[in-house]
Amino acid sequence: MTGIIFTLPGWQAILLCLFFAVLYVGSLYIWRESTKNKSRDHPDVIKRRFLSVALVCLTVPLLLWMVSTKSESVQANSIFGWLGIRFWGLVPAFIFPLLLTMILFLGPLSLHYMDGVFSLYLEAKYWTNSIKNYVWLRNHVVAPLSEELIFRACMLPLLLPSLGVTWSIVLCPLFFGVAHFHHMIEKVVQGQQEVAESFKQSLFQLGYTTVFGAYSAFLFLRTGHLMAPVIAHAFCNHMGFPSFGEVMGYQQTTRHKLMGLFVLGLISWICVLYPFTTPWLFSNNIYVA
C-alpha cells in the first residue's frame, strides 16, 4: 500500500521544526491591536487565540504532508498514521498514559486528597462550570491538544529519520520549552513583573516544560497515538508543578509520610514506565522507542 515517508536532512528537519514553533507562537500575537492592555486570561484574548491556534493546527500538518515523499516501503504510512490519529489502540492510549502520570504524581495527589480537593471532582457543578470557563478550556483542552499536535506529532516524524530516537526525544522538547518564553514578554510588557523576576520564572518554566516535553515525546513514540501525550499534558496542566513547599507546612509525622509518597510515586513510575507503554498495547507498528 502506498504511503508517505520523510527523508529531509537533519538540518532541514530542525529548521522546519523551528518554523513550526515560530508559527505557533507567532499566531498568538496577531490580535495584538484588538486585545491591547488585556491579559492572556481575558476571554477576548483566549477566544481569538483559539482561532489562531486552530488555523495553525490545520496548516502545519498540511506543510508536513507537502515535504513528505510517496513510498511503498514497509515504513510508509498515511499522514494520519504519522500524526498518531487512528482508531486502533485508542482506548489504551487514554488509560495507560493517564494512569502512568498519576503514579508519578502520587505525592501531589495525596496532597489534594488531604486538602479536600477530591470532593470537588464528584460535584457536577464543578465540571459544568469548568467547561464554561475559557481559562480551563485553554489549559485542559486546547493547549494540550494543539501543542502536542504541533510540537510532537508534526515534529517527531521529521526528526526521527535523520536524528534517531534518542536525539529526537532530546531535541524535540527544546522547541516546546523555548516556545513558552513568550509568557515572559507578556508579563514584562504588561508590567506584571520585573524583567529579572520574569526571566528567572521563565527559565524555571523552560526546564520544567523541556523535561515534560521529553516525557511527552517518549509517550508519543511508544504508543504511536496523539492522544497519549495529550491526556498526560492535560493532567499535568491540571496538577501544576508539585507543591513541595506545602508538604513542609504539615506536622513532622504527616510530612514524612507525604515525602515518602513523593518518592514512592517516582520509583513506581520508573518501574512501570516501559511496561505501561509497551507498543503492542496500542497497536503501534509505526514508531519504535
C-alpha positions in Angstrom: 0.0 0.0 0.0 1.3 3.4 -0.9 2.0 5.8 1.9 4.5 8.6 2.8 7.8 8.8 4.5 10.1 11.7 5.5 13.6 12.0 4.1 14.7 15.5 4.9 18.3 16.0 6.0 18.7 16.7 9.7 19.4 20.4 9.4 16.4 20.9 7.2 14.2 19.0 9.6 15.4 21.1 12.5 14.8 24.4 10.7 11.3 23.3 9.7 10.5 22.3 13.3 11.8 25.8 14.3 9.5 27.3 11.8 6.5 25.3 13.1 7.3 26.6 16.7 7.6 30.2 15.5 4.4 29.9 13.5 2.5 28.5 16.6 3.8 31.2 19.0 3.5 34.0 16.4 -0.2 33.2 15.8 -0.9 34.1 19.4 0.1 37.7 18.8 -1.6 38.6 15.5 -4.5 40.1 17.5 -2.3 42.5 19.5 -4.2 45.6 18.5 -7.6 44.3 19.2 -6.5 42.8 22.6 -4.2 45.6 23.7 -3.9 46.0 27.5 -5.8 42.8 28.1 -4.2 39.9 30.0 -3.7 36.4 28.4 -6.6 35.2 30.6 -9.1 37.7 29.3 -11.9 35.9 27.4 -11.4 38.1 24.3 -7.8 37.2 24.1 -8.4 33.5 24.7 -11.1 33.2 22.0 -9.0 34.9 19.4 -6.1 32.7 20.2 -8.3 29.7 19.9 -9.0 30.7 16.3 -5.3 31.4 15.6 -4.2 28.0 17.0 -6.9 26.2 15.1 -5.6 27.7 11.8 -2.1 26.7 12.7 -3.2 23.2 13.5 -4.7 22.9 10.1 -1.7 24.5 8.3 1.2 22.7 9.9 0.0 19.1 9.1 -0.5 20.2 5.5 3.0 21.6 5.4 4.2 18.3 6.9 2.4 16.3 4.2 3.9 18.6 1.5 7.5 17.8 2.5 6.8 14.0 2.6 7.8 11.5 -0.1 5.5 8.9 -1.5 6.7 5.4 -0.9 5.5 1.7 -1.0 8.1 0.6 1.6 7.0 -1.1 4.8 8.0 2.1 6.7 5.4 4.2 4.8 2.2 5.3 6.5 -0.6 7.7 5.9 -0.3 11.3 7.2 -2.9 10.5 9.9 -0.8 7.5 11.0 2.3 9.6 11.4 0.3 12.2 13.4 -0.9 9.4 15.7 -4.6 9.9 14.7 -6.0 6.4 14.4 -8.6 4.2 16.0 -6.8 1.0 16.9 -5.3 1.3 20.4 -7.2 4.5 21.2 -8.7 3.3 24.5 -5.4 2.1 26.0 -3.9 5.4 24.8 -6.4 7.2 27.1 -6.0 4.9 30.1 -2.3 3.9 30.4 -0.6 7.2 30.0 -3.1 8.9 32.4 -2.5 6.1 35.0 1.2 6.3 34.5 1.3 10.1 35.0 -1.0 9.7 38.1 1.5 7.3 39.6 4.3 9.9 39.1 2.1 12.5 40.8 1.3 10.2 43.8 2.6 12.7 46.2 0.7 15.8 44.8 -2.4 13.7 44.5 -2.1 12.8 48.2 -1.9 16.5 49.0 -5.1 17.0 47.0 -6.8 14.3 49.0 -5.7 15.8 52.3 -6.8 19.3 51.2 -10.2 18.0 50.3 -9.8 18.9 46.6 -11.0 15.4 45.5 -14.5 16.2 46.8 -14.9 18.8 44.1 -14.4 16.3 41.3 -17.6 14.5 42.5 -19.7 17.6 42.1 -21.4 18.0 38.7 -21.3 21.8 39.2 -17.5 21.7 39.1 -17.5 20.2 35.7 -20.3 22.3 34.2 -18.6 25.5 35.5 -15.2 24.3 34.1 -16.4 23.7 30.5 -17.8 27.2 30.5 -14.5 28.7 31.7 -12.2 29.8 28.9 -9.1 29.5 31.0 -10.0 25.9 32.0 -10.7 25.0 28.3 -7.4 26.6 27.2 -5.3 24.8 29.9 -7.1 21.4 29.7 -8.3 21.0 26.1 -7.0 23.5 23.5 -3.4 23.9 24.8 -2.7 20.1 25.3 -4.3 19.1 22.0 -2.7 21.9 19.9 0.7 21.8 21.5 1.0 18.0 21.3 -0.1 18.1 17.6 2.4 20.7 16.6 5.4 20.0 19.0 5.2 16.2 19.0 3.1 14.7 16.2 4.3 17.1 13.5 8.0 17.4 14.6 8.9 13.8 15.5 8.2 12.3 12.1 10.7 14.9 10.6 13.4 14.4 13.2 13.4 10.6 13.6 14.7 9.5 10.2 17.9 11.6 10.4 18.5 12.0 14.2 17.2 8.7 15.6 15.0 8.1 18.6 17.3 9.3 21.4 18.3 12.6 19.8 14.7 13.3 18.6 13.4 12.8 22.2 16.1 15.2 23.5 15.8 17.9 20.8 12.0 18.0 20.2 11.2 19.3 23.8 13.6 22.2 23.3 11.3 23.7 20.7 8.5 23.3 23.2 10.3 24.7 26.1 11.7 27.8 24.3 8.2 28.5 22.9 7.0 29.1 26.4 9.3 32.0 26.8 6.7 34.3 25.2 4.9 34.4 28.6 7.9 36.4 29.9 7.4 39.0 27.2 3.7 39.3 28.1 4.4 39.8 31.8 7.1 42.4 31.2 5.2 44.4 28.6 2.0 44.4 30.8 4.0 45.5 33.8 3.1 42.4 35.8 6.7 41.5 36.7 10.2 43.0 36.5 12.5 41.7 33.8 14.8 39.8 36.2 12.0 38.1 38.1 10.1 37.2 34.9 13.3 35.8 33.4 14.0 33.6 36.4 10.4 32.3 36.4 10.5 31.7 32.6 13.9 29.9 32.9 12.4 27.6 35.5 9.4 27.0 33.3 11.8 26.3 30.4 13.4 23.5 32.4 10.1 22.1 33.6 8.4 22.1 30.2 11.5 20.7 28.5 11.5 17.7 30.9 7.8 17.2 30.4 8.4 17.5 26.6 10.8 14.6 26.7 8.3 12.5 28.6 5.6 13.5 26.1 7.7 12.7 23.1 8.5 9.3 24.7 4.8 8.6 25.2 4.0 9.5 21.6 6.8 7.3 20.1 6.0 4.3 22.4 2.2 4.5 21.8 2.0 5.9 18.3 -1.0 7.8 19.5 -1.5 11.6 19.7 -4.0 11.1 22.5 -1.4 9.6 24.8 0.7 12.8 25.3 -2.5 14.9 25.1 -4.1 13.2 28.1 -0.8 13.4 30.1 -0.4 17.0 29.2 -3.9 17.9 30.3 -3.4 16.1 33.6 0.0 17.9 34.2 -1.6 21.2 33.5 -4.3 20.5 36.0 -1.8 19.5 38.7 0.8 22.1 38.1 4.3 21.9 39.4 4.4 19.7 42.6 4.0 21.9 45.7 6.9 20.8 47.7 6.6 23.8 50.0 3.1 22.8 51.0 4.5 19.5 52.3 6.7 21.3 54.8 3.7 23.0 56.3 2.4 19.8 57.8 3.5 18.3 61.1 6.5 16.1 61.1 4.8 12.7 61.0 2.5 13.7 58.2 5.3 15.5 56.4 7.4 12.3 56.4 4.6 10.3 55.0 3.9 12.7 52.3 7.6 12.9 51.4 7.6 9.1 51.3 4.6 9.1 48.8 6.5 11.6 46.6 9.5 9.2 46.5 7.2 6.1 46.1 5.5 7.7 43.1 8.7 8.5 41.4 10.2 5.0 41.9 6.9 3.3 40.9 6.7 5.4 37.8 10.2 4.4 36.8 9.3 0.7 37.3 6.2 0.7 35.2 7.2 3.3 32.6 8.2 0.7 29.9 5.6 -2.0 30.8 2.7 0.6 30.7 3.9 1.9 27.3 4.6 -1.4 25.5 3.9 -0.7 21.8 1.7 -3.7 21.2 -0.8 -2.5 23.8 -1.5 0.4 21.5 -1.2 -1.4 18.2 1.8 0.7 17.4 3.7 -0.5 14.4 4.6 3.0 13.2 7.1 4.2 15.8 9.6 2.3 17.9 11.2 3.8 21.0 
